[in-house]
Amino acid sequence: MRSQLARKPENTYHHGDLRDALIKAALREAEQGGAEAISIKALAKQLGVSQPAPYRHFADREALLTAATAEAFRQFSAMLRDAMMKPSKQSKLSRLAQATLDFGLRRNGVYRLMFASRTVSCAAKGSELHEATRETFALVIEALEAPAVGYLRERQALKIWAALHGVVMLAEQGLFTGEAAHATREELVEDFVNETKAALAVAIKDAQRRKKAGA
């Protein structure tokens, strides 16, 4: 009798695939409802695997959230890098800022997973998630297109990051339309960009003057 090879059902995953599938599925759920929408039990059912299967790759829900958030930051960084590299009359910082606004409003559930949950604050230094967030922040510093003078760039990078986050979160809740200032959100973001670049230029010039005077 001729032996037949058992065929795996299409909805099963061999070793190595399930982890990535869970992360992708978690991000799809986050698109709809942020971190709160992610359930390992629901994802296992959605992917057609047994309830214990996801735990071979993630110790618990928090571990899955951490991996999904790291992937979200990598996607975010790739998008920012593409925006910065495209030929444009706008500064790199302007392109990064507008891309951040677009991402935050278009993919708000994922944005909230990244910036409005405790997942990042609980990430261990040197972890996959920690390194992914550092990569994103490094792009903000790069977008400033300014020389390194002490920690002036880092300070201004944090300031504009906080401003952009505020715009995204308020706009998502319908509380920040720009209507009161007779300006669009995009125009207000551009104001932040111009103010940041001007403040950094003044701070660098002042620091260099003081250094020269003290020499």
C-alpha positions as CSV (number, residue, x, y, z in Angstrom):
1,M,0.0,0.0,0.0
2,R,1.4,3.3,-1.0
3,S,2.0,5.7,2.0
4,Q,0.6,9.1,1.8
5,L,2.2,12.2,3.3
6,A,-0.1,14.0,5.7
7,R,-1.0,17.5,4.5
8,K,-1.0,20.3,7.0
9,P,-4.2,22.4,7.1
10,E,-3.7,25.8,5.5
11,N,-4.4,27.6,8.8
12,T,-1.6,26.0,10.7
13,Y,1.9,27.4,11.1
14,H,5.2,25.6,11.2
15,H,7.9,26.7,13.7
16,G,9.1,30.2,13.1
17,D,5.9,31.5,11.3
18,L,3.5,31.7,14.2
19,R,5.5,34.3,16.1
20,D,5.4,36.7,13.1
21,A,1.8,35.9,12.4
22,L,0.8,36.7,15.9
23,I,2.6,40.0,15.8
24,K,1.0,41.0,12.5
25,A,-2.4,39.9,13.8
26,A,-1.9,41.9,17.0
27,L,-1.1,45.0,15.0
28,R,-4.2,44.5,12.9
29,E,-6.3,44.4,16.1
30,A,-4.4,47.4,17.5
31,E,-5.4,49.4,14.4
32,Q,-9.0,49.0,15.6
33,G,-8.7,49.5,19.3
34,G,-5.2,50.0,20.5
35,A,-3.5,47.7,23.1
36,E,-6.8,46.9,24.7
37,A,-8.0,45.1,21.6
38,I,-5.2,42.5,21.7
39,S,-6.1,39.1,23.2
40,I,-3.9,36.0,22.8
41,K,-6.9,33.8,23.0
42,A,-8.7,35.7,20.3
43,L,-5.6,35.8,18.1
44,A,-5.1,32.0,18.4
45,K,-8.7,31.4,17.3
46,Q,-8.3,33.9,14.5
47,L,-5.1,32.1,13.2
48,G,-6.6,28.6,13.6
49,V,-4.1,27.3,16.2
50,S,-4.5,25.8,19.6
51,Q,-4.8,28.0,22.7
52,P,-1.4,26.9,24.1
53,A,0.4,27.5,20.7
54,P,1.1,31.2,21.1
55,Y,2.7,30.6,24.5
56,R,5.6,28.7,22.8
57,H,6.6,32.1,21.4
58,F,5.3,34.6,24.1
59,A,5.3,34.0,27.8
60,D,2.2,36.1,28.2
61,R,0.2,38.9,26.7
62,E,2.7,41.5,27.8
63,A,5.4,39.8,25.9
64,L,3.3,39.8,22.8
65,L,2.5,43.5,23.3
66,T,6.2,44.3,23.6
67,A,7.0,42.5,20.4
68,A,4.1,44.1,18.5
69,T,5.1,47.5,19.8
70,A,8.7,47.0,18.7
71,E,7.5,46.1,15.2
72,A,5.3,49.1,15.2
73,F,8.2,51.4,16.0
74,R,10.3,49.7,13.2
75,Q,7.5,50.4,10.7
76,F,7.2,53.9,12.0
77,S,10.9,54.5,11.7
78,A,10.9,53.1,8.1
79,M,8.1,55.5,7.2
80,L,9.9,58.5,8.8
81,R,13.2,57.6,7.0
82,D,11.4,57.4,3.7
83,A,9.8,60.8,4.2
84,M,13.1,62.3,5.2
85,M,14.9,60.9,2.1
86,K,12.4,62.0,-0.5
87,P,13.5,65.0,-2.6
88,S,11.6,68.0,-1.3
89,K,11.9,71.7,-0.7
90,Q,10.8,71.1,2.9
91,S,13.4,70.6,5.6
92,K,13.9,67.0,6.9
93,L,12.3,68.1,10.2
94,S,9.2,69.3,8.4
95,R,8.9,66.1,6.5
96,L,9.4,64.0,9.7
97,A,6.8,66.1,11.6
98,Q,4.2,65.9,8.9
99,A,4.7,62.2,8.5
100,T,4.3,61.8,12.2
101,L,1.0,63.6,12.2
102,D,-0.2,61.5,9.3
103,F,0.8,58.3,11.0
104,G,-0.7,59.3,14.3
105,L,-4.1,60.1,12.7
106,R,-4.2,57.4,10.1
107,R,-3.0,54.6,12.3
108,N,-4.2,55.9,15.6
109,G,-4.8,52.5,17.3
110,V,-1.2,51.5,16.6
111,Y,0.0,54.9,17.6
112,R,-1.7,54.6,21.0
113,L,-0.2,51.1,21.4
114,M,3.2,52.8,20.9
115,F,2.7,56.0,22.9
116,A,-0.3,55.7,25.1
117,S,0.3,52.4,26.9
118,R,2.9,51.4,29.5
119,T,4.6,48.9,27.2
120,V,7.5,51.2,26.3
121,S,8.1,52.4,29.9
122,C,8.3,48.8,31.0
123,A,10.8,47.8,28.4
124,A,14.2,46.8,29.7
125,K,17.2,48.8,28.5
126,G,18.9,47.1,25.6
127,S,15.7,45.1,24.7
128,E,14.3,44.8,21.2
129,L,11.7,47.4,22.0
130,H,14.1,49.8,23.7
131,E,16.4,49.7,20.7
132,A,13.5,50.3,18.3
133,T,12.4,53.4,20.2
134,R,16.0,54.7,20.2
135,E,16.1,54.3,16.5
136,T,13.0,56.4,16.1
137,F,14.4,59.2,18.4
138,A,17.7,59.1,16.5
139,L,15.8,60.0,13.3
140,V,14.3,63.0,15.1
141,I,17.8,64.2,16.0
142,E,19.0,63.6,12.5
143,A,16.1,65.6,11.1
144,L,17.3,68.6,13.0
145,E,20.2,68.8,10.6
146,A,22.4,70.6,13.2
147,P,25.8,69.9,14.7
148,A,26.1,68.2,18.1
149,V,26.7,70.8,20.8
150,G,26.3,69.3,24.2
151,Y,22.8,67.9,24.4
152,L,21.1,70.8,22.7
153,R,19.8,68.7,19.8
154,E,18.4,66.1,22.1
155,R,16.6,68.7,24.1
156,Q,14.9,70.3,21.1
157,A,14.1,66.8,19.7
158,L,12.2,66.0,22.9
159,K,10.4,69.3,22.8
160,I,9.1,68.8,19.2
161,W,8.3,65.2,19.9
162,A,6.2,66.2,22.9
163,A,4.4,68.9,20.8
164,L,3.7,66.5,17.9
165,H,2.4,63.9,20.4
166,G,0.1,66.5,21.9
167,V,-1.3,67.5,18.5
168,V,-2.0,63.8,17.5
169,M,-3.7,62.9,20.8
170,L,-5.8,66.0,20.9
171,A,-6.8,65.8,17.2
172,E,-7.7,62.1,17.6
173,Q,-10.2,63.1,20.3
174,G,-11.6,66.0,18.2
175,L,-10.2,68.6,20.6
176,F,-7.5,70.1,18.3
177,T,-8.7,71.1,14.8
178,G,-6.7,74.3,14.5
179,E,-10.0,76.1,13.9
180,A,-9.6,78.5,16.8
181,A,-6.3,79.7,15.4
182,H,-7.7,79.8,11.8
183,A,-5.0,77.3,10.8
184,T,-4.9,73.7,9.8
185,R,-3.2,71.1,12.0
186,E,-0.5,70.8,9.3
187,E,0.2,74.6,9.5
188,L,0.4,74.5,13.3
189,V,2.9,71.5,13.0
190,E,4.9,73.6,10.6
191,D,5.0,76.4,13.2
192,F,6.5,73.9,15.7
193,V,9.1,72.9,13.1
194,N,10.1,76.5,12.4
195,E,10.2,77.4,16.1
196,T,12.3,74.4,17.0
197,K,14.9,75.0,14.2
198,A,15.1,78.7,15.2
199,A,15.5,77.9,19.0
200,L,18.2,75.3,18.3
201,A,20.1,77.7,16.0
202,V,20.1,80.4,18.7
203,A,21.1,77.9,21.4
204,I,24.0,76.5,19.4
205,K,25.2,80.0,18.5
206,D,25.1,81.1,22.1
207,A,26.9,77.9,23.3
208,Q,29.6,78.4,20.7
209,R,30.0,82.1,21.7
210,R,30.3,81.2,25.4
211,K,32.9,78.5,24.6
212,K,34.9,80.9,22.5
213,A,34.7,83.6,25.3
214,G,35.9,81.1,27.8
215,A,38.8,79.8,25.7
